[in-house]
Amino acid sequence: MNDPKLILFTGFLGSGKTSLLLESAKYLAEKDKRCAIIVNEVGEIGIDNLQMKKMGYDVWEIFGGCICCTLAMSLEETITQLMTDFQLDYILIEPSGAADPSAIYPPLEHSGFRKEKIRNVFILDSTRVDMFEAVLEPYLATSIPLADVVVINKIDVASPGELEKSDMIIRKYNQTVPLLKINVNELSENQINEMLKHD
């Protein structure tokens, strides 16, 4: 049996990661693909988890810290258990929006996923690009080079200037990464395929 494809949904808090993950899971389920969702919640009440469970998904939550640092062993154990107990086509992971994405790769590699087997979908909120540039440049400088595709979200409400600046910031840190400009509430099948495709 082939190993499942592993998709990371990275990006800062409020960028639209959970919405994009849910739309992707729904689409894959419609294509008869078996998916597991791992959500990192910082806090004691998993609101996203409740939403996902209402939609019929099993969610493996890891509380109390960041899955890519303090609870890395829990992430490894979760992935190992998933792959032992279930026949999966995809594992979808949403790390904390405050986490350094580079730190999630070691536990994933310890779980048997080489970097080239991980698809990193980085989501950028185009309406907050000025704030990101002013306050979160180190986060962008670390995150964007790791991306296999960058999703520029909220194009339906962003100004032309914000969209242009989003392009500029992405290209500053990664000149070759594919860009996908979307409104997460109106995703097309082609956009989801482009986002999830593995080489």
C-alpha positions as CSV (number, residue, x, y, z in Angstrom):
1,M,0.0,0.0,0.0
2,N,1.3,3.5,-0.9
3,D,1.9,6.0,1.9
4,P,-0.7,8.7,2.2
5,K,0.0,12.1,0.7
6,L,0.7,14.7,3.3
7,I,-0.6,18.3,2.9
8,L,0.4,21.1,5.3
9,F,-1.8,24.2,5.5
10,T,0.5,26.9,6.8
11,G,0.0,30.6,7.2
12,F,-0.5,33.2,10.0
13,L,-3.6,33.3,12.2
14,G,-6.8,34.3,10.4
15,S,-5.4,33.7,6.9
16,G,-8.1,31.1,6.0
17,K,-6.2,27.8,6.7
18,T,-9.1,26.0,8.4
19,S,-11.6,27.0,5.7
20,L,-9.2,25.9,3.0
21,L,-8.5,22.6,4.8
22,L,-12.2,21.9,5.2
23,E,-13.0,22.7,1.5
24,S,-10.1,20.4,0.5
25,A,-11.3,17.6,2.8
26,K,-14.8,17.9,1.5
27,Y,-13.6,17.8,-2.1
28,L,-11.3,14.8,-1.5
29,A,-14.2,12.9,0.3
30,E,-16.4,13.5,-2.7
31,K,-13.7,11.9,-4.8
32,D,-13.8,8.8,-2.5
33,K,-10.4,9.7,-1.0
34,R,-9.8,8.7,2.7
35,C,-8.5,11.6,4.7
36,A,-7.3,12.2,8.2
37,I,-7.2,15.8,9.6
38,I,-4.7,16.8,12.3
39,V,-5.4,20.2,13.8
40,N,-3.1,22.0,16.3
41,E,-5.2,23.9,18.8
42,V,-3.5,26.4,21.2
43,G,-6.0,26.5,24.0
44,E,-8.4,24.2,25.8
45,I,-11.5,24.4,23.6
46,G,-11.3,23.2,20.1
47,I,-13.8,25.3,18.2
48,D,-12.4,24.3,14.8
49,N,-12.6,20.7,16.0
50,L,-16.3,21.0,16.9
51,Q,-17.0,22.5,13.4
52,M,-15.1,19.7,11.7
53,K,-16.8,17.0,13.7
54,K,-20.2,18.5,12.8
55,M,-19.2,18.0,9.2
56,G,-18.4,14.3,9.9
57,Y,-14.6,14.4,10.1
58,D,-12.5,12.6,12.7
59,V,-10.0,15.1,14.1
60,W,-6.8,14.4,15.9
61,E,-6.2,17.3,18.1
62,I,-3.0,18.1,20.0
63,F,-3.6,20.6,22.8
64,G,-1.3,22.6,25.0
65,G,1.3,23.9,22.6
66,C,2.7,23.8,19.2
67,I,2.8,20.5,17.3
68,C,6.0,21.5,15.6
69,C,8.0,22.1,18.8
70,T,6.9,21.2,22.3
71,L,4.6,18.4,21.2
72,A,6.5,17.1,18.2
73,M,6.6,13.6,19.7
74,S,2.8,13.7,20.0
75,L,2.6,14.6,16.3
76,E,4.9,11.7,15.4
77,E,2.8,9.3,17.5
78,T,-0.4,10.5,16.0
79,I,0.8,10.1,12.4
80,T,2.2,6.6,13.2
81,Q,-1.1,5.6,14.8
82,L,-3.1,6.9,11.8
83,M,-1.0,5.0,9.3
84,T,-1.2,1.9,11.4
85,D,-4.9,1.9,12.0
86,F,-6.3,3.3,8.8
87,Q,-5.8,3.0,5.1
88,L,-5.4,6.7,4.1
89,D,-5.0,8.6,0.8
90,Y,-4.3,11.9,2.5
91,I,-3.2,13.4,5.8
92,L,-4.1,17.1,6.1
93,I,-2.3,19.0,8.8
94,E,-3.0,22.5,10.1
95,P,-0.2,23.7,12.4
96,S,-0.7,26.6,14.7
97,G,-0.9,29.9,12.9
98,A,1.7,31.3,15.3
99,A,4.2,28.5,14.7
100,D,7.4,28.5,12.7
101,P,6.6,26.1,9.8
102,S,10.2,25.0,9.4
103,A,10.1,23.3,12.8
104,I,7.3,20.9,11.7
105,Y,9.5,19.1,9.2
106,P,11.8,17.1,11.6
107,P,8.9,15.3,13.3
108,L,7.3,14.6,9.9
109,E,10.5,13.2,8.6
110,H,10.8,11.1,11.7
111,S,7.4,9.8,10.8
112,G,8.7,8.6,7.5
113,F,7.8,11.6,5.3
114,R,10.8,13.0,3.4
115,K,10.5,16.7,2.6
116,E,9.8,16.0,-1.1
117,K,6.7,13.9,0.0
118,I,5.2,16.9,1.9
119,R,3.2,19.5,0.1
120,N,3.2,22.8,1.9
121,V,0.3,25.1,1.0
122,F,1.0,28.6,2.4
123,I,-2.0,30.8,2.7
124,L,-1.6,34.6,2.7
125,D,-4.4,37.0,3.7
126,S,-4.1,39.7,1.1
127,T,-6.1,42.2,3.1
128,R,-3.5,42.2,5.9
129,V,-0.4,42.3,3.7
130,D,0.7,45.7,5.0
131,M,0.6,44.5,8.6
132,F,2.5,41.3,7.7
133,E,5.2,43.3,6.0
134,A,5.6,45.7,8.9
135,V,5.4,43.3,11.8
136,L,5.8,39.7,10.6
137,E,8.7,39.9,8.1
138,P,10.8,37.2,9.9
139,Y,7.7,34.9,9.8
140,L,7.3,35.5,6.1
141,A,11.1,35.1,5.4
142,T,10.9,31.6,7.1
143,S,7.6,30.4,5.8
144,I,7.4,31.4,2.1
145,P,10.6,29.7,1.0
146,L,9.2,26.4,2.3
147,A,6.0,26.7,0.3
148,D,5.2,24.4,-2.6
149,V,2.3,26.6,-3.6
150,V,1.2,30.0,-2.2
151,V,-2.5,30.7,-2.0
152,I,-3.4,34.4,-1.9
153,N,-6.7,34.5,-0.2
154,K,-9.6,37.1,0.1
155,I,-9.1,38.5,-3.5
156,D,-12.8,39.3,-3.4
157,V,-12.3,42.0,-0.8
158,A,-8.7,43.0,-1.3
159,S,-7.8,46.2,-3.1
160,P,-5.7,46.1,-6.3
161,G,-2.8,47.6,-4.3
162,E,-3.0,44.9,-1.7
163,L,-3.0,42.2,-4.3
164,E,0.0,43.7,-6.1
165,K,1.9,44.0,-2.7
166,S,1.0,40.3,-2.0
167,D,2.6,39.3,-5.2
168,M,5.7,41.4,-4.4
169,I,6.1,40.0,-0.9
170,I,5.8,36.4,-2.1
171,R,8.4,37.0,-4.9
172,K,10.7,38.7,-2.5
173,Y,11.2,35.4,-0.7
174,N,10.4,32.8,-3.4
175,Q,10.6,33.7,-7.0
176,T,9.5,30.4,-8.5
177,V,6.7,29.1,-6.2
178,P,3.3,28.8,-8.0
179,L,0.7,31.4,-7.0
180,L,-3.0,30.7,-6.7
181,K,-5.3,33.7,-6.1
182,I,-8.6,32.7,-4.6
183,N,-11.7,33.5,-2.6
184,V,-11.9,30.5,-0.3
185,N,-15.7,30.6,-0.4
186,E,-15.8,30.2,-4.1
187,L,-13.1,27.6,-4.9
188,S,-13.2,25.8,-8.2
189,E,-12.3,22.2,-8.8
190,N,-9.3,23.3,-10.8
191,Q,-8.0,25.5,-8.0
192,I,-8.3,22.7,-5.4
193,N,-6.5,20.3,-7.8
194,E,-3.7,22.8,-8.4
195,M,-3.3,23.3,-4.6
196,L,-3.2,19.6,-3.6
197,K,-1.3,18.1,-6.5
198,H,1.7,16.0,-5.6
199,D,4.6,15.4,-8.0
